[in-house]
Amino acid sequence: MKLLLVGYFSQDPSIYTYATSFIHPLQKLGFEVKTFNYRTNFFLSGKFRLHTIINQCIINQQLLNAALKFKPDVMFCIKAETIQPKTLLAIKKQCSSYLVNFYPDSPFALWNGNSTVNIVKGIAVYDHFLIWSHELIPALISAGCKQISYFPFAFDNELFAQNIIITEKDQRYFSSDVCFVGTWEPERAQWLDIICKKLPFLTLAIWGNEWFNNVPPTSVLYNKIRGNAIYGMTMRKAFACSKIILNFIRRQNIQAHNMRTFEVPASKTFLLTQRTYDQATLLFKEGESIACFATPDELMQKIIFYINNEQERDIIVQNSFLRAQEFTLEKQLSKLYTSFVNQKGPHDIHSKTQNSASFIT
């Protein structure tokens, strides 16, 4: 079958994009895959709203043209918040394509820019919606979803299976007691500020975009910032050279998880994450294959305990690595595809059934 993968694909090989990791697993399932970058910018400057509107019109027309030329059996979208419902309807009508969307943010988070009116209005147009949170399923059903499947933030096993070589230079550059890799946000800065003030003897390393823009030079955090966002093998080196990797869950992720939930265990490194039901109970088991915190005091206690107890860290690292192997993109897409074919078949695109399927083992 033909599959058109619509996502954000970076032209810079040093910048990792999640959509790229879907290509090979889908090909291994037997799809002929073509990609479409829905974030292409046709203007040198996108500062004005008119530029944005015209750019979106061009992108939507180009997607329709690509679909008409390729005639995909399945169009698999990853976020695709700029794609308009009328474009989806045209592709469904003219190409008879089965439309799938995996939305890695909350489709209802209009207030913080993580979703758009296009997505909210398009929910009922998609034939199958994949979501990372069980808590969002009732809202998706109310919005008119035809079929819904739970789909966790699976990781790229090919990327994380690659051997990394840590040189002495790498060790000096990345080494830390506690590491955080992620974009600046006020809540994250507050957590890290507490660590700096209460545990000043620890080496803290921060990697991510917007930290230098939002943290003043007078802040205790400023000298902890090592650089902008790091991806792929570089990120894995930072993980490997740190004793503890922190993970903070955004409010929109509710009681679910995020990419780091699996990426850190897949790197055979130690994750200390903000406690959620999914992480502590559903995906992993707290105290055995994951370590969690909820309050500043608990965070301090956990950091001190695990910094001083390497053996306890290693036990969780090994258990979390084994558990994470169930959540590779290859396995999750394979389970999704098998369930999809067994239940409905790829050409039954007009089904009105509402199905919440979980692929957790």
C-alpha positions in Angstrom: 0.0 0.0 0.0 1.0 3.6 -0.6 1.4 5.9 2.5 1.9 9.6 2.5 3.7 10.7 5.7 2.9 14.3 6.5 5.1 15.7 9.2 8.0 18.1 10.0 11.2 17.0 8.4 14.3 19.1 9.1 16.6 20.0 6.3 19.4 20.3 8.8 20.8 16.8 9.6 22.0 17.9 13.0 18.4 18.6 14.1 16.3 15.5 14.9 12.6 15.4 14.0 10.3 12.8 15.3 8.5 12.3 12.0 11.7 11.1 10.4 11.8 8.1 12.7 8.5 6.9 11.4 9.7 6.3 7.8 11.7 3.1 8.2 9.2 1.3 10.5 6.4 2.1 8.1 8.5 0.8 5.2 9.2 -2.4 7.1 5.4 -2.9 7.5 5.3 -3.0 3.7 4.2 0.6 2.8 5.6 2.5 0.0 6.3 5.8 1.9 6.5 9.3 0.5 6.9 12.3 2.8 5.5 15.8 2.8 6.9 18.6 5.0 3.9 20.6 6.1 6.2 23.3 7.7 7.9 24.4 4.6 8.3 28.2 4.6 7.9 29.8 1.2 8.8 33.3 2.5 12.2 34.6 3.7 10.3 36.5 6.4 7.2 35.1 8.2 6.8 38.0 10.6 3.5 39.2 9.2 0.1 37.4 9.5 -0.5 37.8 5.8 2.7 35.8 5.1 1.4 33.1 7.4 -2.0 32.9 5.8 -0.6 32.8 2.3 2.0 30.2 3.3 -0.6 27.9 4.7 -2.7 28.2 1.6 0.3 27.2 -0.5 1.1 24.3 1.8 -2.5 23.0 1.7 -2.6 23.2 -2.1 0.8 21.5 -2.4 -0.4 18.7 -0.1 -3.5 18.2 -2.2 -1.4 18.2 -5.4 1.0 15.6 -3.8 -1.9 13.4 -2.8 -3.5 13.6 -6.2 -0.3 12.6 -7.8 0.6 9.8 -5.4 -2.9 8.5 -4.6 -2.0 7.2 -1.1 -4.1 4.4 0.4 -3.2 6.0 3.8 -2.2 9.5 4.7 -0.5 9.4 8.1 -0.2 12.9 9.7 2.1 13.7 12.6 0.5 16.8 14.2 0.0 18.7 10.8 -1.6 21.6 12.5 -1.5 23.8 9.4 -3.5 21.4 7.3 -7.1 22.6 6.8 -10.2 20.4 7.1 -11.3 21.2 3.6 -7.9 19.9 2.3 -8.4 16.6 4.3 -12.0 16.3 2.8 -10.7 16.9 -0.7 -8.0 14.2 -0.3 -10.5 11.7 1.2 -13.0 12.3 -1.7 -10.6 12.5 -4.6 -8.0 9.9 -3.5 -10.1 7.6 -1.2 -7.3 7.8 1.3 -7.7 6.6 4.9 -6.6 9.6 7.1 -4.7 9.0 10.3 -3.3 11.6 12.7 -0.9 11.1 15.6 -1.0 14.3 17.6 2.0 14.7 20.0 0.5 17.7 21.8 -2.9 18.2 23.2 -5.3 18.8 20.2 -7.3 21.1 22.5 -4.5 23.3 23.8 -5.3 26.4 21.7 -4.3 28.7 24.6 -0.5 27.9 24.3 -0.1 27.5 20.6 0.1 23.7 20.8 -3.0 23.3 18.7 -5.0 25.2 16.1 -8.6 25.6 14.9 -7.6 23.4 11.9 -7.0 20.5 14.3 -10.1 21.0 16.4 -12.3 21.2 13.3 -10.5 18.4 11.6 -10.8 15.8 14.4 -14.1 14.5 12.9 -12.6 14.3 9.4 -9.8 11.9 10.3 -10.7 8.3 10.1 -8.3 7.3 12.9 -6.8 9.5 15.6 -3.8 8.4 17.7 -3.3 9.9 21.1 -0.7 9.5 23.9 -3.1 10.1 26.8 -6.1 8.0 27.9 -7.5 11.1 29.6 -7.9 12.9 26.2 -9.9 10.0 24.7 -13.4 11.1 26.0 -12.8 14.6 24.6 -11.8 13.2 21.2 -15.0 11.1 21.1 -17.1 14.2 21.9 -15.3 16.0 19.1 -16.5 13.4 16.6 -13.5 11.0 16.3 -14.4 7.9 14.3 -11.7 5.6 15.7 -9.2 6.4 18.5 -6.1 4.4 19.6 -3.8 5.0 22.5 -0.3 5.5 21.0 2.5 6.3 23.4 5.6 8.4 22.6 7.5 5.4 21.2 11.2 5.9 20.6 13.4 5.2 17.5 15.1 1.9 18.3 17.5 2.2 15.4 18.8 5.6 16.7 19.1 4.4 20.3 20.6 1.1 19.4 23.7 2.8 17.8 26.9 2.5 19.8 28.2 5.8 21.1 31.9 6.5 21.9 32.6 8.8 24.8 36.0 10.5 24.5 37.8 12.3 27.2 36.8 15.5 25.5 33.1 14.4 25.6 33.4 13.5 29.3 34.8 17.0 30.1 32.1 18.7 28.0 29.0 16.7 29.0 29.8 15.5 32.5 27.3 16.4 35.3 25.6 15.1 38.4 22.2 16.2 37.2 21.2 16.9 33.6 18.2 18.5 32.0 17.6 18.6 28.2 14.6 20.6 27.1 13.2 24.0 26.1 13.0 26.8 28.8 9.7 27.1 30.5 8.9 29.0 33.7 7.9 25.9 35.7 11.1 24.1 34.6 13.2 27.1 35.6 11.6 27.1 39.0 12.4 23.5 39.7 16.0 23.8 38.5 16.4 27.1 40.5 15.4 25.2 43.7 18.1 22.5 42.9 20.8 25.2 42.5 19.9 26.9 45.8 19.3 23.8 47.9 22.0 21.5 46.5 24.8 24.0 45.4 27.5 21.3 45.6 26.0 19.4 42.7 27.0 19.9 39.0 23.9 20.8 37.0 23.9 20.9 33.2 21.1 22.5 31.2 20.7 22.0 27.4 17.8 23.5 25.4 16.4 26.4 23.5 15.3 29.8 25.0 17.3 29.4 28.2 19.8 32.1 27.4 17.0 34.4 26.2 15.0 34.0 29.4 17.5 33.5 32.2 19.3 36.7 33.3 23.1 36.6 33.9 22.5 37.3 37.5 20.5 34.1 38.0 22.1 31.1 39.7 20.9 29.1 36.7 22.8 31.1 34.1 26.1 29.4 34.5 24.4 26.0 34.4 23.3 26.5 30.8 25.6 24.5 28.6 24.0 25.3 25.3 21.0 25.2 23.0 18.9 22.1 22.1 20.8 18.9 21.5 19.5 15.9 19.6 20.2 12.3 18.7 23.7 11.0 19.4 24.7 14.3 21.0 21.8 14.1 23.5 22.7 10.5 24.2 26.3 11.6 25.1 24.9 14.1 27.5 22.7 11.4 29.1 25.7 9.0 29.3 27.9 11.5 31.0 25.3 12.3 33.7 24.3 10.5 36.8 20.7 11.7 36.8 18.6 12.9 33.9 15.6 15.0 35.0 12.2 15.1 33.3 9.4 17.6 33.9 5.9 17.0 32.6 4.1 19.9 31.0 0.6 20.7 32.3 -1.0 19.7 29.0 0.5 16.2 29.4 -1.7 15.7 32.5 -1.1 12.3 34.0 0.6 10.9 30.9 4.2 11.0 29.8 6.5 12.6 27.2 9.4 11.7 24.8 12.0 11.6 27.6 10.0 8.9 29.4 11.3 6.4 26.9 14.4 8.1 25.5 16.3 8.1 28.7 15.7 4.4 29.6 16.4 3.5 26.0 19.8 5.2 26.5 20.5 2.9 29.5 20.7 6.0 31.7 18.9 7.0 34.9 15.6 8.9 34.7 14.2 10.9 37.6 10.8 12.2 36.4 7.8 14.2 37.7 5.3 11.6 38.9 2.3 10.8 36.7 0.0 7.8 36.7 1.2 6.6 33.3 4.9 6.7 34.2 4.7 5.4 37.7 2.0 2.7 37.2 1.0 2.0 33.6 4.2 2.2 31.6 6.8 1.5 34.3 6.6 0.6 38.0 7.9 3.1 40.4 10.8 2.0 42.6 11.6 -0.8 40.2 11.9 0.5 36.7 11.4 4.3 37.2 12.1 6.9 39.9 9.6 9.8 40.4 9.0 12.9 42.4 6.1 15.3 43.1 7.4 18.0 45.4 10.6 20.1 45.8 11.5 18.2 49.0 10.9 14.8 47.4 13.0 15.9 44.4 15.9 16.9 46.7 15.7 13.7 48.7 15.6 11.5 45.5 18.6 13.4 44.0 20.7 13.0 47.1 19.7 9.3 47.5 20.5 8.3 43.9 23.6 10.3 43.6 25.0 8.4 46.6 23.7 5.0 45.7 25.1 4.0 42.3 23.9 0.4 42.7 20.3 1.5 43.2 20.6 3.6 40.1 21.9 0.7 38.1 19.1 -1.6 39.1 16.5 0.9 37.8 18.5 1.6 34.7 18.6 -2.0 33.8 14.9 -2.6 34.5 13.8 0.5 32.7 15.9 -0.3 29.7 14.2 -3.7 29.4 10.7 -2.3 29.9 11.4 0.5 27.3 12.0 -2.1 24.6 8.2 -2.7 24.4 7.8 0.9 23.3 9.9 1.2 20.2 8.2 2.8 17.2 8.6 -0.4 15.2 6.7 -2.4 17.8 4.0 0.1 18.4 3.3 0.8 14.7 3.3 -3.0 14.1 0.7 -3.6 16.9 -1.3 -0.7 15.6 -1.3 -2.0 12.0 -2.1 -5.6 13.1 -5.0 -4.4 15.2 -6.2 -2.1 12.4 -6.1 -4.8 9.7 -7.8 -7.4 11.9 -10.5 -5.1 13.1 -11.5 -3.0 10.1 -9.2 -3.3 7.0 -7.5 -0.3 5.4 -10.3 0.4 2.9 -13.2 0.7 5.4 -12.8 4.4 5.6 -16.4 5.3 6.4 -16.8 3.4 9.7 -18.6 5.3 12.4 -17.5 3.1 15.3 -15.7 4.7 18.2 -12.9 2.4 19.4 -10.4 3.1 22.2 -7.7 0.5 21.7 -4.7 0.1 23.9 -1.5 -1.5 22.6 0.3 -1.7 25.9 1.7 -5.1 26.7 
